[in-house]
Amino acid sequence: MGTESNNLVALERARVAARERLGEGYAHDLLDADELDRRLDALEQAATTADVAVLVDDLAAPVAVVEPGAMAPATTTSVALVPIDQVAPAARIGAYFAETKRVGPWTPARENEVRAVFASVRLDLREARLAPGTTHFAVDVVMAELELIVPPGLPVDVECSALFGEVDQDEAVSGTPIGGAARIRVTGRVWFGSINVREQQIGESKSEARKRRKAERKRLTEEKRRKMLGPAR
């Protein structure tokens, strides 16, 4: 009886470890959704630890490779909240037939008027010092490009009209406000141009950010699947 009990405990532990490994494999594109479902079903029917092992033996954990001298993406944001009396009530950012950038630890005003005409404007908020509450950008983009880069977790509301233009915003995986107090609001118009809102960590490229969000979506999907299946019996 004791041996049988030990075997059942070992089998349950193997199932738990296998579910985690299957989720990681799905997140890293080693399995598609149909194959994941098939293996999860087979996992519930597995009668021995050997049966469980067969379902995950081909799922080697991916190894992250960092080129010599390359900077690994940061996992947290460096955006900081500052007292409201240290933030200007209003400011203007303009670019005409030119390129303008705001990057690093800069402090946007509470109300920012941004005008770009035949120009390129890049506003990077990943290390910005923001006041509590809403920081507003009123934009006017004419035959120009405006790129707004925000860290994960900073909510952004975009309400812009477009005439022969484009307003594109990355979907957010996590919508929890940083510090529970800061958010961004973008209003205005774009004529024959584009407004792009990008969510990236510091040191992260656009493609790396897309891969991270994809992996996070898959992880959340796997968690949902496991909850639907319920605890193993």
C-alpha positions in Angstrom: 0.0 0.0 0.0 2.8 2.3 0.9 4.5 1.7 -2.5 1.3 2.4 -4.4 0.9 5.7 -2.5 4.5 6.7 -3.2 3.9 6.0 -6.9 0.8 8.2 -7.0 2.7 11.1 -5.3 5.5 10.8 -7.8 3.0 10.7 -10.7 1.3 13.8 -9.5 4.6 15.7 -9.1 5.6 14.6 -12.6 2.3 15.9 -14.0 2.7 19.3 -12.3 6.2 19.6 -13.7 5.1 18.5 -17.1 2.3 21.1 -17.2 4.8 23.8 -16.6 7.1 22.5 -19.2 4.3 22.3 -21.8 3.3 25.8 -21.0 6.9 27.0 -21.5 7.1 25.0 -24.8 4.0 26.7 -26.1 5.2 30.1 -25.1 8.4 29.6 -27.0 6.7 28.2 -30.2 7.8 24.7 -29.6 4.2 23.6 -29.7 1.1 24.9 -31.4 -2.3 25.1 -29.7 -3.6 21.8 -31.1 -0.5 19.9 -30.0 -0.7 21.6 -26.6 -4.3 20.4 -26.1 -3.4 16.9 -27.3 -0.5 16.6 -24.8 -2.5 18.0 -21.9 -5.2 15.5 -22.5 -2.6 12.7 -22.7 -1.0 14.0 -19.6 -4.3 13.5 -17.6 -4.5 9.9 -18.9 -0.8 9.1 -18.1 -0.6 6.1 -15.7 3.1 6.2 -15.0 5.9 8.8 -14.7 7.4 7.2 -17.8 4.2 8.0 -19.7 4.5 11.6 -18.5 8.2 11.9 -19.5 7.4 10.9 -23.1 5.2 13.9 -23.5 7.9 16.4 -22.6 11.2 14.8 -23.4 11.5 16.7 -26.7 10.9 20.1 -25.1 14.3 21.3 -24.3 14.3 24.6 -22.4 15.4 27.4 -24.8 18.7 29.0 -24.0 19.0 32.8 -24.2 22.0 33.9 -26.2 23.5 37.4 -25.6 26.0 38.7 -28.1 29.3 39.9 -26.5 29.0 43.5 -25.5 25.2 43.5 -26.0 22.9 44.9 -23.3 20.2 42.6 -22.0 16.8 44.1 -21.9 15.7 45.4 -18.5 12.9 43.6 -16.8 11.5 46.6 -15.0 10.7 50.2 -15.8 12.6 53.2 -14.6 9.8 55.7 -15.0 9.5 57.8 -11.8 6.7 59.8 -10.2 7.6 63.3 -9.0 5.6 65.8 -6.9 3.2 67.8 -9.0 4.8 71.1 -8.0 8.0 70.0 -9.7 6.2 69.6 -13.1 5.4 72.5 -15.4 1.7 73.0 -16.1 2.2 73.3 -19.8 4.9 73.0 -22.5 5.2 73.0 -26.3 7.2 70.5 -28.5 7.5 71.4 -32.1 9.3 70.1 -35.1 9.2 71.6 -38.6 11.1 70.0 -41.4 13.3 68.5 -38.7 13.7 65.7 -36.1 13.0 66.2 -32.4 13.6 63.7 -29.6 12.9 63.6 -25.9 14.7 60.6 -24.3 16.2 59.6 -21.0 15.2 61.1 -17.6 13.1 64.1 -18.9 10.1 65.6 -17.3 7.0 66.2 -19.5 4.5 68.9 -18.5 1.0 68.1 -17.3 -0.3 69.5 -20.6 2.0 69.1 -23.7 1.2 70.6 -27.1 3.1 68.6 -29.8 3.2 69.8 -33.4 5.0 68.0 -36.2 5.0 69.3 -39.8 7.1 67.4 -42.3 9.1 66.1 -39.4 9.8 63.2 -37.0 9.1 63.4 -33.3 10.1 60.7 -30.8 8.9 61.0 -27.2 10.4 58.2 -25.0 8.8 57.9 -21.6 10.6 54.8 -20.4 12.8 56.9 -18.0 10.6 60.0 -17.8 9.7 61.7 -14.6 5.9 61.9 -14.6 3.5 63.7 -12.3 0.8 61.7 -10.5 -2.4 61.5 -12.5 -2.8 62.1 -16.2 -0.1 63.5 -18.4 -1.8 64.9 -21.6 -0.3 65.2 -25.1 -2.3 67.2 -27.5 -0.9 66.4 -30.9 -1.1 67.9 -34.4 0.8 65.7 -37.0 0.9 66.9 -40.6 2.8 64.9 -43.1 5.0 63.7 -40.2 5.6 60.9 -37.8 5.1 60.9 -34.1 6.4 57.9 -32.0 5.6 57.6 -28.4 7.5 54.9 -26.5 6.1 53.8 -23.1 7.3 51.2 -20.5 5.2 48.1 -19.7 2.4 48.9 -17.2 2.0 52.6 -18.1 -1.6 53.0 -19.3 -2.1 55.0 -22.5 -5.4 56.4 -23.8 -5.3 57.4 -27.5 -8.1 59.5 -29.0 -6.8 60.8 -32.3 -8.5 61.3 -35.7 -6.7 60.5 -38.9 -7.1 61.8 -42.4 -5.1 59.7 -44.9 -3.0 58.8 -41.9 -2.5 56.0 -39.4 -2.8 55.7 -35.6 -1.2 52.5 -34.3 -1.0 51.4 -30.7 0.7 48.3 -29.4 -1.7 46.1 -27.4 -0.9 46.1 -23.7 -0.5 42.8 -21.9 -0.5 44.4 -18.5 -2.6 47.4 -17.8 -1.7 48.0 -14.2 -0.7 51.6 -13.7 2.8 52.2 -12.4 2.5 53.1 -8.8 -1.3 53.1 -9.3 -1.2 56.8 -10.1 0.2 57.7 -13.6 -1.3 57.4 -17.0 -0.9 59.0 -20.5 -3.6 60.6 -22.6 -3.0 61.4 -26.3 -5.6 63.5 -28.3 -5.4 65.4 -31.6 -5.2 64.6 -35.3 -2.9 63.2 -37.9 -3.0 64.3 -41.5 -1.0 62.3 -44.1 1.2 61.0 -41.4 1.3 58.5 -38.5 1.2 58.2 -34.7 2.7 55.1 -33.2 2.5 54.2 -29.6 5.1 51.5 -28.7 5.4 49.5 -25.5 9.1 48.6 -24.8 11.3 47.9 -21.9 14.6 49.9 -21.6 17.2 48.4 -23.9 14.6 46.4 -25.8 14.1 46.5 -29.6 10.7 46.5 -31.3 11.1 42.9 -32.3 12.1 41.8 -28.8 9.1 43.6 -27.4 6.8 41.8 -29.8 8.3 38.5 -28.9 8.0 39.2 -25.2 4.3 40.2 -25.5 3.6 37.1 -27.6 5.2 34.8 -25.0 3.2 36.6 -22.2 0.0 36.1 -24.1 0.8 32.4 -24.6 1.6 32.0 -20.9 -1.7 33.6 -19.9 -3.5 31.3 -22.4 -1.8 28.3 -20.9 -2.7 29.4 -17.3 -6.3 29.7 -18.5 -6.3 26.3 -20.1 -4.9 24.7 -16.9 -7.6 26.4 -14.8 -10.3 25.1 -17.2 -8.9 21.6 -16.9 -8.8 21.9 -13.1 -6.5 20.0 -10.8 -5.3 16.6 -11.8 -7.1 13.7 -10.3 
